[in-house]
């Protein structure tokens, strides 16, 4: 059962949550519940806590003014890598595969606004903690909100570079805070601080809400991204490994048996509800989604999965039934469509799919564990690293004994294990391979990659709202 999703029904009265900082410039509402007076009890603050996840979940619609949250993430991660592309190379989506993104691109603006709105929602919780009398509950709420805030900032800083640091609910005139880009190093310090609080204040009760294991994994990944504290990252990951999570025996069940022991943190959706469903599952299928034909698998990814994917290959992609030579992502077929091993079928409307989006799962933890032990080196023969690496391969049916893991081996294994789960772009950045891989991929496919494409442009709308005080990233 998807935990706590129905609590979001309580949030319809809290109309102020739907605004991010810049929206405060709009005329104030003349009726409705105000965030300045609503949060007077623990129960009321809990609605704010659940509403953070509603922000990540995003809105399933075609309205560009709606914030689509994580539902748009595949555009700016997978489709900027060598994993996926559009089917037709048309429209705004094609800018990602051709490395020709403009600051006016609506998708990058929507993601930026969505994630600052998530930060706003977390700050609402943190600014109102004093209504909670029980010290343990107060610490738990603080830890959960800081996890969500750190998660949002971690994505923003990796995608946009220096970004505004907003650590509280700000007023409409505080433009010096809203539009002042802060050095990435300071953003990372803030993320580490928030995650440290989260690690100390959470337990492992939830999968569709923050947990101690999720915070430990995310903090370890931050350390690996920065190339620091490798031993601490290893300790964090080994704590997760001792927390009762495990690999699901059937790889396909990871994505359709949503109560499995592999999922550590996911964003929950419910089918056939416009308010709580998602559309990305259908978008990746020809003739099903509203803008179908995006996130199609590249020939390079097909070749890698065919050679190295083992049992994961059939779950990860399939030929487009309607067009020879085109390949669709199939990890998130709408609620298990196509009558495969899971035996499920479309809901009445596949554009209202209920598949959860997995952010962190145990296989990722095992491969990060290898990376932490490798500690930036070229390879490792450490027994703990080999055991973690072997476990992931064994589940895929690749049982040949591994005696050494190189950096290239690990990056390849992450690509086939976590294919189309929005990891590839970030993995290449973290491994220091993005420049070489994207240059070669661009050259082979006549694309327009340059080194400045590793960061997205700051949305032009943000620069306009700042009256030009907000700087743009190089190359845009």
Secondary structure, 3 states (H helix, E strand, C coil): CCCCHHHHHHHHHCHHHHCCHHHHHCCCCCCCCCHHHHCCCHHHHHHHHHHHHHHHHCCCCCCCCCCCHHHHHHHHCHHHCCCEECCCCCCCCHHHHCCCCCCCCHHHHHHHHHHHHHHHHHHHHHHCHHHCCCHHHHHHHHHHHHHHHHHHHHHHHHHHCCEECCCCCCCCCCHHHHCCEECHHHHHHHHHHHHHHHHHHCCCCCCCCCCHHHHHHHHHHHHHHHCCCHHHHHHHHHHHHCCCCCCCCCCCHHHHCCCCCCEEEEECCCCCCCCCCECHHHHCCCCCCCCCCCCEECHHHHHHHHHHCHHHHHHHEEECCCCCCCEEECCCCHHHCCCCCCCCCCCCCHHHECCCEEEEEHHHHHHHHHHHHHCCCCEECCHHHHHHHHHHHHHCCCCCCCCCEEHHHHHHHHHHHCCCCCCHHHHHHHCCCHHHHHHHHHHHCCCCCCHHHHCCCCCHHHHHHCCCCCCCCCCC
